[in-house]
Amino acid sequence: MTWAVEYRSFNPTLDLIRHLKNEMDQLVEKSPYSSFIKLVLTREDGKFYGQLQINSPNRKFETSAKSKTLPEVAGQLLGEINMQLKEWKYLRAV
């Protein structure tokens, strides 16, 4: 499983890079086998936009968010994608 983070129109801090690396590593553990995870963060017109996708051979998970702050965008993206993964795991077990 692999992942990538793309930053558009801003330069991330080292703390942000470390934080997102930890979050992405956690997503890898929760995601279907052979998944590719991509996070795109963009700054435009004073706002931050984010898109998070997990692509696996059998399923695609995706979400997007926008806010004035980057932590809010990251929190929204991770919260939604984690809910989708929990639902997927529940439905697999039923």
Secondary structure, 3 states (H helix, E strand, C coil): CEEEEEEECCCCCHHHHHHHHHHHHHHHHHCCCCCEEEEEEEEECCEEEEEEEEECCCCEEEEEEEECCHHHHHHHHHHHHHHHHHHHHHHHHC
